[in-house]
Amino acid sequence: MFEFQQYLGFLLFLTILTIGFWLMIFLVGFVQYWLGGAIIELIKEKRNKNKEA
């Protein structure tokens, strides 16, 4: 079975893996939100330019 040091190493590995997973999920969601907003603003600016011209 595991010794205490191996058990702590395994827990540390699981903690880092879990933090990395949730950070990746957060960043993917944030980047999609950011790009979507930027694209919508770009479309709005082009529409306003076409209406003015």
Stockholm file with secondary structure:
# STOCKHOLM 1.0

chainA/1-53         MFEFQQYLGFLLFLTILTIGFWLMIFLVGFVQYWLGGAIIELIKEKRNKNKEA
#=GR chainA/1-53 SS CCCHHHHHHHHHHHHHHHHHHHHHHHHHHHHHHHHHHHHHHHHHHHHHHHHHC
#=GC SS_cons        CCCHHHHHHHHHHHHHHHHHHHHHHHHHHHHHHHHHHHHHHHHHHHHHHHHHC
//
